[in-house]
Amino acid sequence: MSNVTSPPRRANSGSWFSGIVRGRADGTGSLKMSGSPGGSFAENPGPIKGKNQFRGVLFKYGPKPVQVAFKTGDYKQQLIFVGGLTDGFLATEYLEPLAIALDNEKWSLVQLLMSSSYSGYGTSSLQQDAAEIDQLISYLINKEDSEGVALLGHSTGCQDIVYYMRTNAACSRAVRAAILQAPVSDREYRATLPETAAMIDLASKMIAEGRGSELMPMEADSSPITAYRYHSLCAYMGDDDMFSSDLSEDQLRTRLGHMSNTPCQVMFSMADEYVPDYVDKKALVDRLCRAMGGAEKVEIEHGNHSLSNRPQEAVQAIIDFIKRDGPKGWDDPWS
């Protein structure tokens, strides 16, 4: 079972998205399949055709070849899934039931590929990910008439969301809510590996010599990785170091405090295999939620990192969060 602690609700507001000025192109840049209302899939409606078979729209949202996204459902509200290291499409078991549940609530699920997807994370950065997330949201606003999005991060995707919301990019104001699923410390996990300490020293030396964009030795990681990204993931107070249990209250507030401006849910797996045994998970998730100004806490008992053993509990928590506060329940960011 999952334990949920909810923050106070926010006051109702009107149609907040009406204040945005959007330049819309005539074409959408994508081919809409007829799985949406009014389509021709009457014999098998909905976003899922079969096991690991999603029905929807594949589209490009940016100029790079990798900047492709897949959307199920044709609705004005979108939940954007931001995966972690090595993730791409269909990254977690709960995406299939989540697509169905969101469709029932008239929300679309959007999965995106970024420069950091699959094995590209080692030569990318949180800054690059944030820029590409902003491009996707801009596309949804300008080409799909979006009325607002919510962000769902898995693992290192949580860092992407926290970083993106700190940028105050124009399109970040369209983010109605953020869900952080498995916000764990890459640094604390990597510290359990024997090669990490020496590799951090090497990365620090390379960065000091102005070679931060050069690749580390092959033994540093399973994918090509620059000195900068290795240091970001593995070093104390690196750019990716946001959820470590040894960070002070002030350090956590500095890194996470701005999330208090956005309705936020923290979903923590209580049997996460990437959290070292010495970490008090209950204490950590309490501290993370407190640093975010009172984020909603969801503890998934016995859940693993990707919640492959608890997909329905993950979906239920996400849908409850969306339904409870809903599009009209959150403050109007344009007022």
Secondary structure, 3 states (H helix, E strand, C coil): CEEEECCCCCCCCCCHHHHCCCCCCCCCCECCCCCCCCCCCCCCCCCEEECCEECCEEEECCCCCCCEEEEECCCCCEEEEECCCCCCCCCCCCHHHHHHHHHHCCCEEEEECCCCCHHHHHHCCHHHHHHHHHHHHHHHHHHHCCCCEEEEEECHHHHHHHHHHHHCCHHHHHEEEEEEECCCCHHHHHCCCCCHHHHHHHHHHHHHCCCCCCECCHHHCCCCCEHHHHHHHHCCCCCCCCCCCCCCHHHHHHHHHHHHHCCEEEEEECCCCCCCCCCCHHHHHHHHHHHCCCCEEEEECCCCCCCCCCHHHHHHHHHHHHHHHHHHHCCCCCC
